[in-house]
Amino acid sequence: MSDEKDKRAPEVQGVVLTEEQKRRRRARSVAIASVLGFLVILFYVVTIVKMGPAVLNRPL
């Protein structure tokens, strides 16, 4: 049974980020989310403007 324990691979921790790297990653995520949100709003506004005011004058 002790032979099985010796053959196991050591546990891998993976990548451990420093506090600075975590802060930068969060800042990038916030920037990307802000740009994406701005583009969504921009496309929405452009679509409404291209339809024109006549879109509101429709029979109900």
C-alpha positions in Angstrom: 0.0 0.0 0.0 2.9 2.4 0.6 4.0 1.8 -3.0 0.8 3.3 -4.3 1.3 6.5 -2.3 4.8 6.9 -3.7 3.6 6.6 -7.3 1.0 9.4 -7.0 1.7 12.7 -8.7 2.1 15.6 -6.4 -0.9 17.9 -6.2 -0.7 20.8 -8.6 -1.7 24.2 -7.3 -2.0 25.8 -10.7 -1.4 29.4 -11.3 -1.5 31.6 -8.2 -1.9 35.3 -8.9 -0.5 38.0 -6.8 -2.7 40.7 -5.4 -1.4 43.1 -8.1 -2.3 40.7 -10.9 -5.8 40.1 -9.4 -6.3 43.9 -9.2 -5.3 44.4 -12.8 -7.4 41.5 -14.0 -10.4 43.0 -12.3 -9.7 46.4 -13.8 -9.5 44.9 -17.3 -12.8 43.0 -16.7 -14.5 46.2 -15.6 -13.1 48.1 -18.6 -14.3 45.4 -21.1 -17.7 45.3 -19.4 -18.0 49.1 -19.7 -17.1 49.1 -23.3 -19.5 46.3 -24.1 -22.3 48.0 -22.2 -21.6 51.3 -24.1 -21.7 49.4 -27.5 -25.0 47.8 -26.6 -26.5 51.2 -25.7 -25.0 52.8 -28.9 -26.5 50.1 -31.1 -29.8 50.4 -29.5 -29.9 54.2 -29.9 -28.7 54.0 -33.5 -31.4 51.4 -34.3 -34.1 53.6 -32.8 -32.8 56.7 -34.6 -32.7 54.9 -38.0 -36.3 53.8 -37.6 -37.3 57.4 -37.2 -40.2 59.0 -35.4 -42.7 57.4 -37.7 -42.3 54.1 -35.7 -44.4 55.7 -33.0 -47.3 56.6 -35.4 -48.7 53.2 -35.9 -52.2 51.9 -35.4 -52.7 50.1 -32.1 
